[in-house]
Amino acid sequence: MAKMGKMNTTLQTPRLFLAMGLALLLAGCMLIAGQVKAQNCGMTHLASVVDGNVWQGYGEVNPAYSNGQPLASRGIVYMTDARAQVAAPADGIVEYAGPVDNMGQVVILNIGRDYRVVLAGLSQVSVETGQTIRIHDRLGHMPRAGKEPSHLYMELRCGEETVNPLQSSIAMR
């Protein structure tokens, strides 16, 4: 049996503390950068977009949509009645209205201060790209699903980062 040599812990201890210090510094910088990003957008208040219940919350994993891989939702999913009307949650400008593969009709609404609302799963949109809309204006409606409920996906973005729409709004129901 080979004799194991004594490890030199005097050199490893400072390296370990240096690595931990650099990791903490990096984490602090990332945290500060995240806080600055969130402060740039400020708080926003959104009106309800559809009559329905939250079926999947922000950050929740839904095995039906994750192909067996844990994938946290970057938005919320509402369960609605078939043909339910979808309304604007705030004043804004429609940046996109139209089809997206595997998502149905999609509306992207710029509501100012670097916020965008993405609504997906509509069967028909009633707005056009570039159109200025007011809060509660009709954006479109959900598909006919027979006796099955429809699902509307809603994502709130601050710049490139997603934000929980339910925590960003006191008016959302």
C-alpha positions as CSV (number, residue, x, y, z in Angstrom):
1,M,0.0,0.0,0.0
2,A,1.4,3.3,-1.0
3,K,2.1,5.8,1.7
4,M,0.1,9.0,1.3
5,G,2.1,12.2,1.7
6,K,0.9,15.0,4.1
7,M,-1.1,17.7,2.2
8,N,0.2,21.2,2.5
9,T,-2.9,22.9,4.0
10,T,-1.1,26.2,4.5
11,L,-1.2,26.9,0.7
12,Q,-4.7,25.5,0.2
13,T,-6.4,27.6,2.9
14,P,-5.6,31.0,1.5
15,R,-6.7,29.8,-2.0
16,L,-9.9,28.5,-0.6
17,F,-10.6,31.9,1.1
18,L,-9.6,33.8,-2.0
19,A,-12.0,31.6,-4.1
20,M,-14.8,32.1,-1.6
21,G,-14.2,35.9,-1.5
22,L,-14.2,36.2,-5.3
23,A,-17.4,34.1,-5.5
24,L,-19.1,36.4,-2.9
25,L,-17.9,39.5,-4.7
26,L,-19.3,38.2,-8.0
27,A,-22.6,37.2,-6.4
28,G,-22.8,40.7,-4.8
29,C,-22.1,42.4,-8.2
30,M,-24.8,40.3,-9.8
31,L,-27.3,41.1,-7.1
32,I,-26.6,44.8,-7.3
33,A,-26.9,44.7,-11.1
34,G,-30.2,42.9,-10.8
35,Q,-31.5,45.5,-8.3
36,V,-30.4,48.4,-10.5
37,K,-32.2,46.7,-13.5
38,A,-35.4,46.3,-11.5
39,Q,-35.2,49.9,-10.2
40,N,-34.9,51.2,-13.8
41,C,-38.3,49.7,-14.7
42,G,-40.0,50.8,-11.4
43,M,-43.3,49.4,-10.2
44,T,-46.1,48.9,-12.6
45,H,-49.8,48.2,-12.1
46,L,-51.7,45.9,-14.5
47,A,-55.4,45.4,-15.0
48,S,-56.8,41.9,-15.5
49,V,-56.3,40.6,-19.0
50,V,-58.9,37.8,-19.0
51,D,-61.7,36.3,-16.9
52,G,-60.2,33.1,-15.5
53,N,-58.1,31.5,-12.8
54,V,-54.3,31.2,-12.6
55,W,-53.6,27.6,-13.7
56,Q,-49.8,27.8,-13.5
57,G,-48.0,30.5,-11.5
58,Y,-44.8,32.3,-12.2
59,G,-41.8,30.0,-11.6
60,E,-43.9,26.9,-11.2
61,V,-43.0,23.7,-13.1
62,N,-45.7,22.1,-15.2
63,P,-44.7,18.6,-16.4
64,A,-47.2,18.8,-19.3
65,Y,-45.1,21.5,-20.9
66,S,-41.6,20.6,-19.8
67,N,-41.0,17.3,-21.8
68,G,-39.9,15.7,-18.6
69,Q,-37.3,18.4,-17.8
70,P,-37.9,20.7,-14.9
71,L,-38.6,24.0,-16.6
72,A,-39.9,26.9,-14.5
73,S,-42.6,29.1,-16.1
74,R,-41.4,32.6,-17.0
75,G,-44.9,33.9,-16.9
76,I,-48.4,32.8,-15.7
77,V,-51.0,30.7,-17.4
78,Y,-54.7,31.5,-17.0
79,M,-57.4,28.8,-17.5
80,T,-60.3,30.6,-19.3
81,D,-63.6,29.8,-20.9
82,A,-63.6,29.2,-24.7
83,R,-63.8,32.4,-26.7
84,A,-63.0,34.6,-23.6
85,Q,-62.1,38.1,-24.4
86,V,-58.5,39.2,-23.8
87,A,-58.0,42.9,-22.8
88,A,-55.0,45.2,-22.5
89,P,-53.6,45.3,-19.0
90,A,-52.3,48.9,-19.5
91,D,-52.0,51.7,-22.0
92,G,-49.3,50.9,-24.6
93,I,-48.2,50.3,-28.2
94,V,-48.6,47.0,-29.9
95,E,-45.1,45.9,-30.9
96,Y,-46.3,42.6,-32.5
97,A,-49.6,41.0,-33.2
98,G,-49.7,37.7,-35.1
99,P,-48.9,34.1,-35.1
100,V,-45.9,32.4,-33.4
101,D,-45.2,28.7,-34.0
102,N,-46.8,26.5,-31.3
103,M,-48.1,29.5,-29.4
104,G,-51.2,30.5,-31.4
105,Q,-51.7,34.2,-31.9
106,V,-49.4,36.5,-29.8
107,V,-49.6,40.1,-28.8
108,I,-46.5,41.9,-27.5
109,L,-47.5,45.2,-25.8
110,N,-44.9,47.9,-24.9
111,I,-46.4,49.6,-21.8
112,G,-43.5,52.0,-21.2
113,R,-40.5,52.2,-18.8
114,D,-38.9,49.2,-20.6
115,Y,-41.9,47.0,-19.7
116,R,-43.4,44.6,-22.2
117,V,-46.4,42.3,-21.8
118,V,-46.5,39.1,-23.9
119,L,-49.8,37.4,-24.3
120,A,-49.9,34.0,-26.2
121,G,-52.5,31.4,-27.0
122,L,-55.2,33.7,-28.5
123,S,-57.1,32.3,-31.5
124,Q,-57.7,35.8,-33.0
125,V,-56.2,39.2,-32.4
126,S,-58.1,42.5,-32.8
127,V,-55.1,44.8,-32.9
128,E,-52.3,45.5,-35.3
129,T,-48.6,46.1,-34.9
130,G,-47.9,49.8,-34.2
131,Q,-51.4,50.5,-32.9
132,T,-51.7,52.6,-29.7
133,I,-54.2,51.0,-27.3
134,R,-55.7,52.0,-23.9
135,I,-56.1,49.9,-20.8
136,H,-59.0,47.4,-21.1
137,D,-59.1,47.7,-24.9
138,R,-59.9,44.4,-26.6
139,L,-56.8,42.6,-27.9
140,G,-58.5,39.4,-29.1
141,H,-60.1,36.3,-27.9
142,M,-59.3,32.7,-26.8
143,P,-60.0,29.7,-29.1
144,R,-63.1,27.5,-29.1
145,A,-62.1,24.5,-27.1
146,G,-65.4,22.7,-26.9
147,K,-66.0,21.8,-23.3
148,E,-62.3,22.1,-22.5
149,P,-60.9,25.4,-21.0
150,S,-58.5,27.5,-23.0
151,H,-55.1,28.6,-21.7
152,L,-53.7,32.1,-22.0
153,Y,-50.0,32.6,-21.3
154,M,-48.9,36.0,-19.9
155,E,-45.4,37.2,-19.5
156,L,-44.2,40.5,-18.1
157,R,-40.7,41.7,-19.1
158,C,-38.5,44.4,-17.7
159,G,-35.9,44.8,-20.4
160,E,-34.8,41.2,-21.1
161,E,-35.7,39.9,-17.6
162,T,-39.1,38.3,-16.8
163,V,-41.0,39.6,-13.8
164,N,-43.8,38.0,-11.9
165,P,-46.9,39.8,-13.2
166,L,-48.9,39.0,-10.0
167,Q,-46.3,40.6,-7.7
168,S,-45.9,43.6,-10.1
169,S,-49.6,44.5,-10.0
170,I,-52.1,45.2,-7.3
171,A,-55.0,45.3,-9.8
172,M,-54.4,41.8,-11.3
173,R,-57.1,39.3,-10.5
